[in-house]
């Protein structure tokens, strides 16, 4: 079982940049793709970006393409979500997730079944 802990959220201003971190632990976490989702008030949880276990492929959600980037840290157990030009519509809870398979070649948003607790991001005008 993989455990995921997010950090880096907070209150930021529109136009700022922000980096969220997710640290994974547990048995065989290194074979999982990891991803970020967000829950914006009044909307369903939305995939925003993910990266494969081997760092070769990433996928960014259409609604955030160009402003959101997902990358692994120096070790296999940390991923980042980097957000630039924050907008008030980015306000929400951001969740890190692990997929339910091992060594997948591509990021498949429907396969993420293990979740962290989430970190709140609030963007003020």
N, C-alpha and C positions, 0 to 999 in steps of 0.2 A: 504494500500500500504506500502511495506517495503522499507526503504531507507538503502543503504549500503555504508560505507566509508572505503576504504582500506588505510593502512599506513605501513611504514617499508621498503619500497623499497629503492634502491640506488645503488651505485657502490661498488662492492665487488670483492674479488679475488677468483680465482679458489681454491677449497679446504676449503674455509670458510664455516661457517654456518650462517643462516639468519632466522629471524622470522618475518613473515608478520602478521598484525592484520587486522581484519575486525569488524567494529562496526555496528550493525543493530539497526534500530529504526523504529517506525511506529506502525500501528495498528496490533496487534496479531502476531508480528514477532516471538514470542516464539514457535509457532506451526510449523514453517518451518524448513525443512532441509536446511543447509547452506553448501556451497561448494566453492572450488577454481578452477578456470580455468586459462589457460595461452595462450597468443597469441605470438608465436615465429615468428620472421620475416620470411615471405615466406610460412608459414604453417597455417592451420586452427586452430581456437580456440580449445584447448584441455582440457579435464577434468583431473585434477590432484589429487583431493581428496575432500571428503565431509563427513558430519556427520549428523546423524538424530537429530530431535528436542529434543529427550530425551537422547542424548549422548550414546545410547546403541550400535548403529552400525556405523561403518565408512567404507568407501570404498576409496581405493587409486588406481590411474591409473597405469596400467601395466608398462608404460615406466618410472615411477618414484618410483616404489615400492622399499622399502628398504632405500630410502633417504628422502622421504617426509612423514610428519606426520600432521594430522589435529586433533585439539583438541579444546574444548570449554574453554573459560576463566572461572573465578570464577562466573560470572553472565551469564545469558542466551543470552545476546546480543552481545557477543564477541566470535569470533573464531580466531584461529591462524593457520598459515601454517608454519611449521618448516621444514627447508631444511638444510640438511647437505651435506658435500662434494660437494659443488657447482661446476658446470661445465659450460664451455662457452656456451654449448647448452641450458642452463637454462635461458639465456638472453631472456627477453621478457616482456610483460605487463601482470601482474597477476591481475585477476578479482575475486572479491567475488560475489557470486550469491545465490539467494534464490529460492527454488522450488515453483511450482505453486499449491501445495496442502497443506494439514494440517495433521500432526500427522502420516506421512508415517512411516512404519516399517523399510524400507530400503532406502538407497540412490540410486536414479535412475537418472543418469546423463542427460537424455533427458528431464527431467522435470524442469530444472532450467531456469527460464524466466526473472527474475529480476536481474539487474546487477549494480554493483558499477562502478565508473569511472576508476578504475584500478590504479595500482602502478607499476612503471617501475623498473625492476631489470636488472642490467647490470653486467655481470661477466667478469672480465679481467683475462688474463693469467698471 
